[in-house]
Amino acid sequence: MADTPKTEVPGIDGVQKSVEKQISELRKEIAKINKSLTDRSLDLVAEARDTAHGVIEGASMRTS
């Protein structure tokens, strides 16, 4: 019987470490996305507040 070469199969520890590293990187990316969304939301709220304030001021001046 001829010896057939076996392909290297990574050990379970190597696979687990690789998956854990990928999960860690994904968590970091999600944290960055969450911060970006929070910052953008705060900008939109401030813009809406400024617009509403301007509308209220204009209406108040017209009714005076």
All heavy atoms as TSV, in Angstrom:
chain	resi	resn	atom	element	x	y	z
A	1	MET	N	N	0.835	-1.172	0.000
A	1	MET	CA	C	0.000	0.000	0.000
A	1	MET	C	C	0.885	1.241	0.000
A	1	MET	O	O	1.801	1.348	0.791
A	1	MET	CB	C	-0.867	-0.021	1.258
A	1	MET	CG	C	-2.214	0.586	1.020
A	1	MET	SD	S	-3.171	0.757	2.528
A	1	MET	CE	C	-4.025	-0.790	2.576
A	2	ALA	N	N	0.599	2.198	-0.859
A	2	ALA	CA	C	1.409	3.408	-0.961
A	2	ALA	C	C	0.958	4.403	0.099
A	2	ALA	O	O	-0.208	4.479	0.444
A	2	ALA	CB	C	1.270	4.018	-2.351
A	3	ASP	N	N	1.947	5.121	0.593
A	3	ASP	CA	C	1.620	6.179	1.550
A	3	ASP	C	C	1.057	7.371	0.790
A	3	ASP	O	O	1.670	7.869	-0.140
A	3	ASP	CB	C	2.866	6.619	2.335
A	3	ASP	CG	C	3.310	5.551	3.315
A	3	ASP	OD1	O	2.435	4.795	3.790
A	3	ASP	OD2	O	4.511	5.484	3.613
A	4	THR	N	N	-0.105	7.831	1.193
A	4	THR	CA	C	-0.676	9.023	0.568
A	4	THR	C	C	-0.455	10.197	1.505
A	4	THR	O	O	-0.633	10.067	2.713
A	4	THR	CB	C	-2.193	8.856	0.309
A	4	THR	OG1	O	-2.826	8.528	1.530
A	4	THR	CG2	C	-2.471	7.776	-0.715
A	5	PRO	N	N	-0.022	11.339	0.946
A	5	PRO	CA	C	0.236	12.494	1.820
A	5	PRO	C	C	-1.076	12.998	2.419
A	5	PRO	O	O	-2.102	13.058	1.752
A	5	PRO	CB	C	0.849	13.528	0.888
A	5	PRO	CG	C	0.498	13.090	-0.489
A	5	PRO	CD	C	0.233	11.616	-0.442
A	6	LYS	N	N	-1.007	13.316	3.680
A	6	LYS	CA	C	-2.174	13.867	4.363
A	6	LYS	C	C	-2.083	15.387	4.325
A	6	LYS	O	O	-1.020	15.949	4.484
A	6	LYS	CB	C	-2.224	13.390	5.819
A	6	LYS	CG	C	-2.463	11.907	5.941
A	6	LYS	CD	C	-2.599	11.529	7.391
A	6	LYS	CE	C	-2.839	10.027	7.513
A	6	LYS	NZ	N	-2.990	9.621	8.893
A	7	THR	N	N	-3.208	16.017	4.100
A	7	THR	CA	C	-3.216	17.474	4.138
A	7	THR	C	C	-3.264	17.905	5.593
A	7	THR	O	O	-3.847	17.229	6.433
A	7	THR	CB	C	-4.436	18.045	3.386
A	7	THR	OG1	O	-5.609	17.484	3.941
A	7	THR	CG2	C	-4.371	17.722	1.904
A	8	GLU	N	N	-2.628	19.014	5.840
A	8	GLU	CA	C	-2.611	19.537	7.202
A	8	GLU	C	C	-3.992	20.051	7.569
A	8	GLU	O	O	-4.580	20.839	6.855
A	8	GLU	CB	C	-1.593	20.674	7.334
A	8	GLU	CG	C	-0.170	20.225	7.524
A	8	GLU	CD	C	0.054	19.530	8.854
A	8	GLU	OE1	O	-0.407	20.046	9.894
A	8	GLU	OE2	O	0.692	18.478	8.848
A	9	VAL	N	N	-4.496	19.601	8.661
A	9	VAL	CA	C	-5.769	20.084	9.178
A	9	VAL	C	C	-5.459	20.868	10.433
A	9	VAL	O	O	-4.819	20.348	11.346
A	9	VAL	CB	C	-6.725	18.908	9.494
A	9	VAL	CG1	C	-8.018	19.420	10.093
A	9	VAL	CG2	C	-6.977	18.079	8.252
A	10	PRO	N	N	-5.873	22.132	10.459
A	10	PRO	CA	C	-5.569	22.918	11.654
A	10	PRO	C	C	-6.239	22.301	12.873
A	10	PRO	O	O	-7.348	21.791	12.794
A	10	PRO	CB	C	-6.137	24.297	11.352
A	10	PRO	CG	C	-7.028	24.135	10.176
A	10	PRO	CD	C	-6.661	22.849	9.504
A	11	GLY	N	N	-5.534	22.364	13.980
A	11	GLY	CA	C	-6.089	21.833	15.218
A	11	GLY	C	C	-7.253	22.680	15.680
A	11	GLY	O	O	-7.413	23.834	15.284
A	12	ILE	N	N	-8.054	22.094	16.506
A	12	ILE	CA	C	-9.236	22.803	17.013
A	12	ILE	C	C	-8.838	24.075	17.751
A	12	ILE	O	O	-9.535	25.075	17.680
A	12	ILE	CB	C	-10.108	21.870	17.893
A	12	ILE	CG1	C	-11.466	22.498	18.191
A	12	ILE	CG2	C	-9.410	21.552	19.194
A	12	ILE	CD1	C	-12.385	22.477	17.028
A	13	ASP	N	N	-7.697	24.057	18.423
A	13	ASP	CA	C	-7.235	25.257	19.126
A	13	ASP	C	C	-6.943	26.387	18.150
A	13	ASP	O	O	-7.294	27.546	18.405
A	13	ASP	CB	C	-5.987	24.953	19.961
A	13	ASP	CG	C	-6.285	24.059	21.161
A	13	ASP	OD1	O	-7.458	24.044	21.613
A	13	ASP	OD2	O	-5.363	23.389	21.647
A	14	GLY	N	N	-6.317	26.039	17.030
A	14	GLY	CA	C	-6.008	27.052	16.024
A	14	GLY	C	C	-7.264	27.643	15.414
A	14	GLY	O	O	-7.353	28.857	15.199
A	15	VAL	N	N	-8.227	26.789	15.148
A	15	VAL	CA	C	-9.486	27.258	14.573
A	15	VAL	C	C	-10.214	28.149	15.575
A	15	VAL	O	O	-10.726	29.217	15.231
A	15	VAL	CB	C	-10.375	26.058	14.158
A	15	VAL	CG1	C	-11.764	26.526	13.758
A	15	VAL	CG2	C	-9.724	25.275	13.028
A	16	GLN	N	N	-10.243	27.716	16.829
A	16	GLN	CA	C	-10.934	28.498	17.863
A	16	GLN	C	C	-10.290	29.860	18.020
A	16	GLN	O	O	-10.981	30.879	18.099
A	16	GLN	CB	C	-10.936	27.752	19.197
A	16	GLN	CG	C	-11.705	28.481	20.279
A	16	GLN	CD	C	-11.817	27.680	21.570
A	16	GLN	OE1	O	-11.439	26.529	21.627
A	16	GLN	NE2	N	-12.334	28.318	22.599
A	17	LYS	N	N	-8.966	29.913	18.050
A	17	LYS	CA	C	-8.271	31.191	18.195
A	17	LYS	C	C	-8.554	32.103	16.999
A	17	LYS	O	O	-8.740	33.306	17.156
A	17	LYS	CB	C	-6.775	30.974	18.368
A	17	LYS	CG	C	-6.416	30.442	19.741
A	17	LYS	CD	C	-4.932	30.220	19.884
A	17	LYS	CE	C	-4.634	29.613	21.260
A	17	LYS	NZ	N	-3.232	29.342	21.451
A	18	SER	N	N	-8.596	31.512	15.821
A	18	SER	CA	C	-8.877	32.290	14.617
A	18	SER	C	C	-10.284	32.876	14.674
A	18	SER	O	O	-10.496	34.060	14.369
A	18	SER	CB	C	-8.729	31.408	13.383
A	18	SER	OG	O	-9.096	32.104	12.224
A	19	VAL	N	N	-11.251	32.073	15.074
A	19	VAL	CA	C	-12.630	32.547	15.180
A	19	VAL	C	C	-12.741	33.620	16.255
A	19	VAL	O	O	-13.410	34.637	16.067
A	19	VAL	CB	C	-13.589	31.364	15.465
A	19	VAL	CG1	C	-14.978	31.850	15.824
A	19	VAL	CG2	C	-13.640	30.430	14.262
A	20	GLU	N	N	-12.083	33.414	17.392
A	20	GLU	CA	C	-12.114	34.414	18.463
A	20	GLU	C	C	-11.518	35.735	17.999
A	20	GLU	O	O	-12.037	36.806	18.327
A	20	GLU	CB	C	-11.389	33.890	19.703
A	20	GLU	CG	C	-12.154	32.803	20.427
A	20	GLU	CD	C	-11.360	32.151	21.558
A	20	GLU	OE1	O	-10.157	32.455	21.708
A	20	GLU	OE2	O	-11.945	31.328	22.278
A	21	LYS	N	N	-10.447	35.664	17.218
A	21	LYS	CA	C	-9.829	36.884	16.691
A	21	LYS	C	C	-10.787	37.595	15.742
A	21	LYS	O	O	-10.934	38.825	15.807
A	21	LYS	CB	C	-8.527	36.546	15.964
A	21	LYS	CG	C	-7.809	37.753	15.428
A	21	LYS	CD	C	-6.525	37.390	14.731
A	21	LYS	CE	C	-5.871	38.641	14.179
A	21	LYS	NZ	N	-4.702	38.355	13.369
A	22	GLN	N	N	-11.454	36.841	14.877
A	22	GLN	CA	C	-12.412	37.438	13.950
A	22	GLN	C	C	-13.577	38.071	14.703
A	22	GLN	O	O	-14.020	39.171	14.352
A	22	GLN	CB	C	-12.929	36.381	12.977
A	22	GLN	CG	C	-11.889	35.922	11.990
A	22	GLN	CD	C	-12.394	34.799	11.089
A	22	GLN	OE1	O	-13.571	34.477	11.082
A	22	GLN	NE2	N	-11.490	34.200	10.336
A	23	ILE	N	N	-14.053	37.408	15.738
A	23	ILE	CA	C	-15.142	37.957	16.543
A	23	ILE	C	C	-14.698	39.247	17.212
A	23	ILE	O	O	-15.437	40.234	17.239
A	23	ILE	CB	C	-15.631	36.925	17.584
A	23	ILE	CG1	C	-16.364	35.786	16.867
A	23	ILE	CG2	C	-16.543	37.580	18.622
A	23	ILE	CD1	C	-16.697	34.602	17.757
A	24	SER	N	N	-13.473	39.266	17.732
A	24	SER	CA	C	-12.943	40.466	18.375
A	24	SER	C	C	-12.870	41.622	17.378
A	24	SER	O	O	-13.251	42.755	17.689
A	24	SER	CB	C	-11.564	40.171	18.954
A	24	SER	OG	O	-10.982	41.324	19.478
A	25	GLU	N	N	-12.407	41.343	16.171
A	25	GLU	CA	C	-12.314	42.379	15.148
A	25	GLU	C	C	-13.697	42.883	14.746
A	25	GLU	O	O	-13.907	44.086	14.563
A	25	GLU	CB	C	-11.559	41.845	13.927
A	25	GLU	CG	C	-10.078	41.620	14.203
A	25	GLU	CD	C	-9.355	40.887	13.080
A	25	GLU	OE1	O	-9.992	40.540	12.062
A	25	GLU	OE2	O	-8.154	40.647	13.226
A	26	LEU	N	N	-14.663	41.966	14.646
A	26	LEU	CA	C	-16.028	42.367	14.321
A	26	LEU	C	C	-16.627	43.235	15.420
A	26	LEU	O	O	-17.317	44.218	15.138
A	26	LEU	CB	C	-16.905	41.136	14.094
A	26	LEU	CG	C	-16.666	40.391	12.777
A	26	LEU	CD1	C	-17.432	39.070	12.781
A	26	LEU	CD2	C	-17.074	41.238	11.590
A	27	ARG	N	N	-16.348	42.898	16.667
A	27	ARG	CA	C	-16.850	43.710	17.777
A	27	ARG	C	C	-16.285	45.126	17.712
A	27	ARG	O	O	-16.999	46.102	17.974
A	27	ARG	CB	C	-16.503	43.057	19.116
A	27	ARG	CG	C	-17.382	41.881	19.434
A	27	ARG	CD	C	-17.089	41.316	20.803
A	27	ARG	NE	N	-18.040	40.257	21.099
A	27	ARG	CZ	C	-17.762	39.185	21.799
A	27	ARG	NH1	N	-16.564	39.013	22.313
A	27	ARG	NH2	N	-18.689	38.270	22.017
A	28	LYS	N	N	-15.008	45.245	17.373
A	28	LYS	CA	C	-14.395	46.569	17.243
A	28	LYS	C	C	-15.050	47.359	16.119
A	28	LYS	O	O	-15.319	48.556	16.263
A	28	LYS	CB	C	-12.893	46.438	16.993
A	28	LYS	CG	C	-12.117	45.969	18.202
A	28	LYS	CD	C	-10.648	45.765	17.866
A	28	LYS	CE	C	-9.899	45.155	19.031
A	28	LYS	NZ	N	-8.509	44.836	18.694
A	29	GLU	N	N	-15.311	46.698	15.004
A	29	GLU	CA	C	-15.959	47.368	13.877
A	29	GLU	C	C	-17.380	47.794	14.242
A	29	GLU	O	O	-17.813	48.899	13.905
A	29	GLU	CB	C	-15.988	46.452	12.641
A	29	GLU	CG	C	-14.648	46.283	11.976
A	29	GLU	CD	C	-14.081	47.598	11.455
A	29	GLU	OE1	O	-14.819	48.379	10.807
A	29	GLU	OE2	O	-12.896	47.862	11.704
A	30	ILE	N	N	-18.097	46.939	14.953
A	30	ILE	CA	C	-19.453	47.276	15.379
A	30	ILE	C	C	-19.426	48.468	16.325
A	30	ILE	O	O	-20.279	49.367	16.230
A	30	ILE	CB	C	-20.144	46.053	16.026
A	30	ILE	CG1	C	-20.445	45.014	14.947
A	30	ILE	CG2	C	-21.415	46.459	16.766
A	30	ILE	CD1	C	-20.900	43.675	15.481
A	31	ALA	N	N	-18.454	48.518	17.219
A	31	ALA	CA	C	-18.332	49.652	18.143
A	31	ALA	C	C	-18.096	50.945	17.358
A	31	ALA	O	O	-18.676	51.986	17.673
A	31	ALA	CB	C	-17.206	49.409	19.140
A	32	LYS	N	N	-17.252	50.889	16.323
A	32	LYS	CA	C	-16.999	52.068	15.494
A	32	LYS	C	C	-18.272	52.511	14.778
A	32	LYS	O	O	-18.568	53.709	14.702
A	32	LYS	CB	C	-15.920	51.771	14.451
A	32	LYS	CG	C	-14.520	51.666	15.004
A	32	LYS	CD	C	-13.541	51.352	13.883
A	32	LYS	CE	C	-12.155	51.053	14.399
A	32	LYS	NZ	N	-11.245	50.683	13.296
A	33	ILE	N	N	-19.015	51.545	14.246
A	33	ILE	CA	C	-20.260	51.861	13.540
A	33	ILE	C	C	-21.265	52.478	14.509
A	33	ILE	O	O	-21.927	53.472	14.185
A	33	ILE	CB	C	-20.832	50.599	12.865
A	33	ILE	CG1	C	-19.924	50.178	11.704
A	33	ILE	CG2	C	-22.264	50.838	12.378
A	33	ILE	CD1	C	-20.229	48.809	11.137
A	34	ASN	N	N	-21.378	51.903	15.701
A	34	ASN	CA	C	-22.301	52.444	16.707
A	34	ASN	C	C	-21.942	53.877	17.068
A	34	ASN	O	O	-22.821	54.730	17.201
A	34	ASN	CB	C	-22.311	51.569	17.964
A	34	ASN	CG	C	-23.130	50.316	17.786
A	34	ASN	OD1	O	-23.991	50.238	16.924
A	34	ASN	ND2	N	-22.855	49.322	18.605
A	35	LYS	N	N	-20.651	54.157	17.217
A	35	LYS	CA	C	-20.228	55.521	17.543
A	35	LYS	C	C	-20.570	56.469	16.401
A	35	LYS	O	O	-21.070	57.570	16.635
A	35	LYS	CB	C	-18.735	55.569	17.839
A	35	LYS	CG	C	-18.282	56.983	18.203
A	35	LYS	CD	C	-16.932	57.029	18.799
A	35	LYS	CE	C	-16.453	58.411	19.169
A	35	LYS	NZ	N	-17.272	59.556	18.908
A	36	SER	N	N	-20.326	56.040	15.185
A	36	SER	CA	C	-20.654	56.873	14.024
A	36	SER	C	C	-22.152	57.160	13.961
A	36	SER	O	O	-22.567	58.299	13.696
A	36	SER	CB	C	-20.227	56.186	12.723
A	36	SER	OG	O	-18.830	56.091	12.652
A	37	LEU	N	N	-22.965	56.131	14.215
A	37	LEU	CA	C	-24.412	56.317	14.199
A	37	LEU	C	C	-24.861	57.263	15.306
A	37	LEU	O	O	-25.729	58.112	15.096
A	37	LEU	CB	C	-25.128	54.969	14.334
A	37	LEU	CG	C	-25.065	54.059	13.116
A	37	LEU	CD1	C	-25.645	52.693	13.446
A	37	LEU	CD2	C	-25.784	54.672	11.932
A	38	THR	N	N	-24.263	57.120	16.476
A	38	THR	CA	C	-24.599	58.002	17.590
A	38	THR	C	C	-24.243	59.441	17.257
A	38	THR	O	O	-25.049	60.355	17.462
A	38	THR	CB	C	-23.873	57.555	18.874
A	38	THR	OG1	O	-24.293	56.235	19.210
A	38	THR	CG2	C	-24.152	58.483	20.029
A	39	ASP	N	N	-23.040	59.639	16.743
A	39	ASP	CA	C	-22.609	60.992	16.378
A	39	ASP	C	C	-23.533	61.598	15.319
A	39	ASP	O	O	-23.938	62.761	15.422
A	39	ASP	CB	C	-21.167	60.980	15.858
A	39	ASP	CG	C	-20.151	60.649	16.933
A	39	ASP	OD1	O	-20.514	60.668	18.131
A	39	ASP	OD2	O	-18.996	60.351	16.570
A	40	ARG	N	N	-23.865	60.805	14.329
A	40	ARG	CA	C	-24.742	61.303	13.253
A	40	ARG	C	C	-26.131	61.609	13.804
A	40	ARG	O	O	-26.743	62.623	13.433
A	40	ARG	CB	C	-24.823	60.267	12.126
A	40	ARG	CG	C	-25.678	60.702	10.969
A	40	ARG	CD	C	-25.082	61.910	10.259
A	40	ARG	NE	N	-25.966	62.312	9.183
A	40	ARG	CZ	C	-26.299	63.554	8.901
A	40	ARG	NH1	N	-25.793	64.562	9.597
A	40	ARG	NH2	N	-27.116	63.830	7.923
A	41	SER	N	N	-26.632	60.755	14.679
A	41	SER	CA	C	-27.950	60.995	15.282
A	41	SER	C	C	-27.962	62.287	16.076
A	41	SER	O	O	-28.914	63.068	15.998
A	41	SER	CB	C	-28.348	59.830	16.195
A	41	SER	OG	O	-28.494	58.650	15.450
A	42	LEU	N	N	-26.894	62.520	16.833
A	42	LEU	CA	C	-26.811	63.759	17.612
A	42	LEU	C	C	-26.784	64.970	16.697
A	42	LEU	O	O	-27.416	65.995	16.990
A	42	LEU	CB	C	-25.582	63.727	18.520
A	42	LEU	CG	C	-25.623	62.727	19.673
A	42	LEU	CD1	C	-24.278	62.690	20.401
A	42	LEU	CD2	C	-26.748	63.047	20.635
A	43	ASP	N	N	-26.086	64.858	15.577
A	43	ASP	CA	C	-26.047	65.956	14.602
A	43	ASP	C	C	-27.439	66.221	14.035
A	43	ASP	O	O	-27.858	67.379	13.903
A	43	ASP	CB	C	-25.080	65.631	13.457
A	43	ASP	CG	C	-23.625	65.656	13.874
A	43	ASP	OD1	O	-23.313	66.186	14.961
A	43	ASP	OD2	O	-22.787	65.124	13.097
A	44	LEU	N	N	-28.162	65.151	13.711
A	44	LEU	CA	C	-29.503	65.316	13.146
A	44	LEU	C	C	-30.468	65.920	14.161
A	44	LEU	O	O	-31.305	66.753	13.806
A	44	LEU	CB	C	-30.026	63.967	12.644
A	44	LEU	CG	C	-29.349	63.421	11.382
A	44	LEU	CD1	C	-29.823	61.992	11.104
A	44	LEU	CD2	C	-29.611	64.318	10.186
A	45	VAL	N	N	-30.352	65.506	15.413
A	45	VAL	CA	C	-31.212	66.060	16.458
A	45	VAL	C	C	-30.927	67.552	16.628
A	45	VAL	O	O	-31.855	68.363	16.720
A	45	VAL	CB	C	-31.027	65.301	17.793
A	45	VAL	CG1	C	-31.665	66.040	18.950
A	45	VAL	CG2	C	-31.593	63.893	17.689
A	46	ALA	N	N	-29.660	67.923	16.650
A	46	ALA	CA	C	-29.295	69.329	16.795
A	46	ALA	C	C	-29.816	70.145	15.608
A	46	ALA	O	O	-30.343	71.248	15.773
A	46	ALA	CB	C	-27.784	69.481	16.921
A	47	GLU	N	N	-29.697	69.586	14.418
A	47	GLU	CA	C	-30.176	70.276	13.223
A	47	GLU	C	C	-31.705	70.446	13.272
A	47	GLU	O	O	-32.225	71.518	12.965
A	47	GLU	CB	C	-29.783	69.468	11.987
A	47	GLU	CG	C	-30.085	70.129	10.674
A	47	GLU	CD	C	-29.613	69.295	9.494
A	47	GLU	OE1	O	-28.522	68.705	9.576
A	47	GLU	OE2	O	-30.361	69.248	8.498
A	48	ALA	N	N	-32.406	69.401	13.690
A	48	ALA	CA	C	-33.870	69.474	13.803
A	48	ALA	C	C	-34.279	70.489	14.866
A	48	ALA	O	O	-35.235	71.253	14.679
A	48	ALA	CB	C	-34.436	68.092	14.136
A	49	ARG	N	N	-33.545	70.518	15.973
A	49	ARG	CA	C	-33.830	71.479	17.044
A	49	ARG	C	C	-33.646	72.903	16.534
A	49	ARG	O	O	-34.489	73.776	16.779
A	49	ARG	CB	C	-32.918	71.215	18.237
A	49	ARG	CG	C	-33.265	72.068	19.451
A	49	ARG	CD	C	-32.324	71.859	20.629
A	49	ARG	NE	N	-32.056	70.466	20.929
A	49	ARG	CZ	C	-30.828	69.899	20.864
A	49	ARG	NH1	N	-29.777	70.618	20.525
A	49	ARG	NH2	N	-30.663	68.642	21.160
A	50	ASP	N	N	-32.562	73.140	15.820
A	50	ASP	CA	C	-32.303	74.475	15.278
A	50	ASP	C	C	-33.393	74.885	14.285
A	50	ASP	O	O	-33.855	76.032	14.301
A	50	ASP	CB	C	-30.935	74.528	14.598
A	50	ASP	CG	C	-29.785	74.418	15.572
A	50	ASP	OD1	O	-30.009	74.592	16.799
A	50	ASP	OD2	O	-28.646	74.147	15.127
A	51	THR	N	N	-33.801	73.950	13.439
A	51	THR	CA	C	-34.849	74.239	12.462
A	51	THR	C	C	-36.164	74.559	13.168
A	51	THR	O	O	-36.842	75.542	12.826
A	51	THR	CB	C	-35.038	73.037	11.507
A	51	THR	OG1	O	-33.807	72.800	10.818
A	51	THR	CG2	C	-36.139	73.308	10.495
A	52	ALA	N	N	-36.521	73.732	14.151
A	52	ALA	CA	C	-37.762	73.958	14.901
A	52	ALA	C	C	-37.714	75.297	15.620
A	52	ALA	O	O	-38.699	76.047	15.636
A	52	ALA	CB	C	-37.990	72.824	15.898
A	53	HIS	N	N	-36.577	75.623	16.202
A	53	HIS	CA	C	-36.423	76.893	16.905
A	53	HIS	C	C	-36.645	78.058	15.934
A	53	HIS	O	O	-37.336	79.034	16.263
A	53	HIS	CB	C	-35.043	76.974	17.561
A	53	HIS	CG	C	-34.814	78.228	18.334
A	53	HIS	ND1	N	-35.455	78.503	19.514
A	53	HIS	CD2	C	-34.021	79.301	18.082
A	53	HIS	CE1	C	-35.065	79.678	19.965
A	53	HIS	NE2	N	-34.189	80.190	19.107
A	54	GLY	N	N	-36.057	77.946	14.754
A	54	GLY	CA	C	-36.220	78.994	13.752
A	54	GLY	C	C	-37.660	79.137	13.311
A	54	GLY	O	O	-38.170	80.258	13.144
A	55	VAL	N	N	-38.344	78.037	13.134
A	55	VAL	CA	C	-39.748	78.079	12.721
A	55	VAL	C	C	-40.598	78.719	13.816
A	55	VAL	O	O	-41.459	79.569	13.543
A	55	VAL	CB	C	-40.263	76.656	12.389
A	55	VAL	CG1	C	-41.778	76.639	12.228
A	55	VAL	CG2	C	-39.582	76.132	11.132
A	56	ILE	N	N	-40.366	78.311	15.049
A	56	ILE	CA	C	-41.127	78.861	16.175
A	56	ILE	C	C	-40.872	80.371	16.314
A	56	ILE	O	O	-41.796	81.162	16.510
A	56	ILE	CB	C	-40.801	78.116	17.478
A	56	ILE	CG1	C	-41.358	76.707	17.429
A	56	ILE	CG2	C	-41.361	78.853	18.700
A	56	ILE	CD1	C	-40.874	75.793	18.525
A	57	GLU	N	N	-39.617	80.768	16.182
A	57	GLU	CA	C	-39.266	82.182	16.273
A	57	GLU	C	C	-39.953	82.979	15.178
A	57	GLU	O	O	-40.506	84.063	15.415
A	57	GLU	CB	C	-37.742	82.347	16.185
A	57	GLU	CG	C	-37.169	83.151	17.311
A	57	GLU	CD	C	-35.652	83.241	17.194
A	57	GLU	OE1	O	-35.158	83.744	16.162
A	57	GLU	OE2	O	-34.986	82.801	18.131
A	58	GLY	N	N	-39.925	82.444	13.951
A	58	GLY	CA	C	-40.560	83.126	12.837
A	58	GLY	C	C	-42.065	83.261	13.023
A	58	GLY	O	O	-42.655	84.301	12.760
A	59	ALA	N	N	-42.675	82.192	13.494
A	59	ALA	CA	C	-44.125	82.227	13.732
A	59	ALA	C	C	-44.465	83.209	14.851
A	59	ALA	O	O	-45.458	83.937	14.762
A	59	ALA	CB	C	-44.626	80.822	14.084
A	60	SER	N	N	-43.647	83.235	15.861
A	60	SER	CA	C	-43.869	84.138	16.990
A	60	SER	C	C	-43.776	85.587	16.526
A	60	SER	O	O	-44.584	86.422	16.933
A	60	SER	CB	C	-42.851	83.857	18.096
A	60	SER	OG	O	-43.001	84.757	19.145
A	61	MET	N	N	-42.809	85.890	15.677
A	61	MET	CA	C	-42.641	87.257	15.183
A	61	MET	C	C	-43.812	87.659	14.301
A	61	MET	O	O	-44.278	88.798	14.350
A	61	MET	CB	C	-41.318	87.378	14.423
A	61	MET	CG	C	-40.090	87.330	15.354
A	61	MET	SD	S	-38.519	87.255	14.474
A	61	MET	CE	C	-38.540	88.773	13.553
A	62	ARG	N	N	-44.313	86.725	13.504
A	62	ARG	CA	C	-45.441	87.036	12.627
A	62	ARG	C	C	-46.734	87.252	13.411
A	62	ARG	O	O	-47.585	88.035	12.987
A	62	ARG	CB	C	-45.624	85.920	11.594
A	62	ARG	CG	C	-44.613	85.982	10.461
A	62	ARG	CD	C	-44.990	85.021	9.342
A	62	ARG	NE	N	-44.917	83.627	9.761
A	62	ARG	CZ	C	-43.833	82.853	9.666
A	62	ARG	NH1	N	-42.722	83.369	9.170
A	62	ARG	NH2	N	-43.866	81.610	10.048
A	63	THR	N	N	-46.888	86.548	14.519
A	63	THR	CA	C	-48.122	86.701	15.289
A	63	THR	C	C	-48.108	87.928	16.196
A	63	THR	O	O	-49.140	88.343	16.693
A	63	THR	CB	C	-48.401	85.457	16.159
A	63	THR	OG1	O	-47.305	85.231	17.056
A	63	THR	CG2	C	-48.627	84.243	15.298
A	64	SER	N	N	-46.928	88.491	16.389
A	64	SER	CA	C	-46.835	89.690	17.254
A	64	SER	C	C	-47.369	90.918	16.564
A	64	SER	O	O	-47.403	91.119	15.433
A	64	SER	CB	C	-45.381	89.957	17.653
A	64	SER	OG	O	-44.890	88.910	18.426
